[in-house]
Amino acid sequence: MEARARSPEPASAPSAASGAPAKRDYGWLAEALWGRIEQLKRYPAAARLNRWEGKVVLRAVIKEDGRVADLKIAQSSGHDVLDQDALGLMQQVSPIPLKQPLGHPHVVVHIPISYKLEQ
């Protein structure tokens, strides 16, 4: 199984200089998240048997203590087995060990998890 991530998309905070929203660099958060996902992910047996593949995009809220909350499927893979596996995987990932403070009470992230069988 292959998993790829977009950078987490935090809630914007106003910039003191311009009054416009400032984007923080959450590359470290994506790294911590994907480290945990790589440790825990397994291809679901039923999906492997049926040769089902797909990509699930999850929406999650990362709380300032590293807990994953408000987990939802933003885009289905088209296979309930894969969708449910991705949700279960993210529940196992929680809490994410945070190397530094988020700078916000929470950060919203979109996590694409791809299920692809080796050829």
C-alpha positions as CSV (number, residue, x, y, z in Angstrom):
1,M,0.0,0.0,0.0
2,E,1.2,3.5,-0.8
3,A,0.3,6.5,1.2
4,R,1.0,10.1,0.1
5,A,0.2,13.3,1.9
6,R,-0.4,16.9,1.1
7,S,0.9,19.3,3.6
8,P,-1.5,19.9,6.5
9,E,-3.8,22.8,5.9
10,P,-4.0,24.9,9.1
11,A,-6.6,27.4,10.0
12,S,-5.1,30.8,9.0
13,A,-3.9,33.3,11.5
14,P,-3.8,37.0,10.8
15,S,-0.3,38.4,10.0
16,A,0.6,41.3,12.2
17,A,2.4,43.2,9.3
18,S,-0.3,43.0,6.6
19,G,-3.5,41.9,8.3
20,A,-3.6,39.1,5.7
21,P,-3.7,35.4,6.8
22,A,-0.3,34.0,7.4
23,K,0.5,30.4,6.6
24,R,2.7,28.4,9.0
25,D,5.1,25.7,7.9
26,Y,3.6,22.4,9.1
27,G,6.1,20.2,7.2
28,W,7.2,18.8,10.6
29,L,3.6,17.8,11.3
30,A,3.2,16.0,8.0
31,E,6.5,14.2,8.7
32,A,5.3,13.1,12.2
33,L,1.9,12.0,10.8
34,W,3.4,10.0,7.9
35,G,5.9,8.4,10.2
36,R,3.1,6.9,12.3
37,I,1.0,6.0,9.2
38,E,3.9,4.1,7.7
39,Q,4.4,2.2,10.9
40,L,0.8,1.1,11.2
41,K,-0.7,0.7,7.8
42,R,-1.6,-2.8,6.4
43,Y,-3.4,-3.6,3.2
44,P,-6.9,-5.0,4.1
45,A,-7.1,-8.7,3.4
46,A,-10.6,-8.5,1.8
47,A,-9.4,-5.7,-0.5
48,R,-6.3,-7.7,-1.5
49,L,-8.3,-10.8,-2.2
50,N,-10.7,-8.8,-4.4
51,R,-7.9,-6.8,-5.9
52,W,-9.5,-3.5,-4.9
53,E,-7.5,-0.4,-5.1
54,G,-8.3,3.3,-4.6
55,K,-7.5,6.5,-2.8
56,V,-9.2,7.7,0.3
57,V,-8.9,11.4,1.3
58,L,-9.6,11.9,5.0
59,R,-10.2,15.2,6.7
60,A,-9.0,15.4,10.3
61,V,-8.5,18.0,13.0
62,I,-5.2,17.7,14.9
63,K,-5.6,19.1,18.4
64,E,-2.8,21.0,20.2
65,D,-2.1,17.8,22.3
66,G,-1.7,15.7,19.1
67,R,-5.0,14.0,19.3
68,V,-6.8,13.3,16.0
69,A,-10.4,14.5,16.1
70,D,-13.4,15.1,13.8
71,L,-12.2,12.4,11.4
72,K,-14.3,12.3,8.2
73,I,-14.0,10.8,4.7
74,A,-13.6,13.8,2.3
75,Q,-13.4,11.6,-0.7
76,S,-14.2,7.9,-0.9
77,S,-12.1,5.3,-2.6
78,G,-15.3,3.7,-3.9
79,H,-14.7,0.6,-1.6
80,D,-16.1,0.6,1.9
81,V,-13.3,-1.8,3.1
82,L,-10.6,0.7,2.0
83,D,-12.5,3.7,3.4
84,Q,-13.0,2.0,6.8
85,D,-9.4,0.8,6.9
86,A,-8.2,4.4,6.4
87,L,-10.4,5.7,9.2
88,G,-9.2,2.9,11.5
89,L,-5.6,3.7,10.7
90,M,-6.0,7.3,11.6
91,Q,-7.6,6.4,14.9
92,Q,-4.6,4.2,15.6
93,V,-2.2,7.1,14.7
94,S,-3.7,9.3,17.5
95,P,-2.1,10.9,19.4
96,I,0.6,12.1,17.1
97,P,3.8,13.0,19.0
98,L,4.3,16.7,18.3
99,K,7.8,18.1,18.1
100,Q,6.7,21.7,18.6
101,P,3.5,23.6,19.5
102,L,0.9,23.9,16.7
103,G,0.5,27.7,17.3
104,H,-3.3,27.2,17.1
105,P,-5.8,25.2,19.2
106,H,-6.1,22.9,16.2
107,V,-5.0,22.3,12.6
108,V,-7.3,20.9,9.9
109,V,-5.5,18.4,7.6
110,H,-6.5,16.5,4.5
111,I,-4.8,13.1,4.3
112,P,-4.8,11.1,1.0
113,I,-4.1,7.4,1.6
114,S,-3.6,5.3,-1.5
115,Y,-4.2,1.6,-1.7
116,K,-2.3,0.1,-4.6
117,L,-1.4,-3.5,-5.2
118,E,2.0,-4.4,-6.4
119,Q,1.9,-5.6,-10.1
